[in-house]
Amino acid sequence: MIDRFNFYDIYGNLIPGFVLVALFALPHYILAGAWPSADLGSAVLVIVVAYLFGHLLQSIATSALSSQVMRDAGGRPAFPSIVLLDKSNKVLSTSLKTRLADLVRSQFGINLHIDLDLDADVPQHRTIAADRNTAFFLCRPLANKTSAYTEQFQGLYAMSRGLFVAFSLGSLYLIGAWLPAPYTFFALGVAGATSMVALFLAILRLFDLPRLRFPGLRISPLTGVGVDRAILAVVGALALASGGVAWGLPSRDDRFDAATLAVAGVSLFFALRFLLLYRLFSVEFAKAVWTYFSVSKPQIDAA
């Protein structure tokens, strides 16, 4: 929905990518005892690499983190755009939901069923949920025209999602770099083996083969990650930590170990913090879209 370089590109791609690049490069600069040069060429290269890494992070984050950060009336994970319209949900006022339902029905011919608390026990709950979700995507561009806040919240929740993954991956890498140097060759072997397993699982997913796929089983209600994705995540984490161990050089000293472990701990803290912010901004984004669409009727009439 965002067709120009703006909040989403800066918040969602550039900032998380820069954080990951910085964390990956940190062991090298700690060992060297010097920081990178500030010349223009280096800065441009870092920005380009960070932006590309940011796109990769968002791809990983989209697969790893579900946007179903709220619970429906039956206690199951659900999208905020759907749950906010439930009759018993008090985040949006009843009058606002009534206005929304009228506008959506007149503009798109979709019934939001705001008189229901949607869960699996409601007849045709899948159809109703799909209608609410469709209406949300139809309303989003009109809400963006009414206020820039919806676009900003979209950028903020994308940034939080990307930073969660960036700090998580960075902390794994730094923990690996902190491990004692004698484990270097062992770690390189683990990295090679886990990379082969990751490639094998990726091929299975690419060709949609049935092995190692358990569609009905979920690892976590928070992320909604299936078994095959969880295996991929574990394999990738092992490979990443093993790659960090490769920094276990003879020139390491206590200063390196202390600094690396400290940054790894701080990274884990920020990863958890941004996971919570991702959940918060996901809800705020849905609230902003519904709220600002409710006052966009003059623009609809003028269209």
Helices and strands as residue ranges (DSSP letters): H 7-7, I 8-14, H 15-32, H 40-64, E 70-71, E 77-78, H 80-83, H 94-108, H 125-146, H 149-178, G 181-183, H 184-206, H 227-245, H 254-293, H 297-302
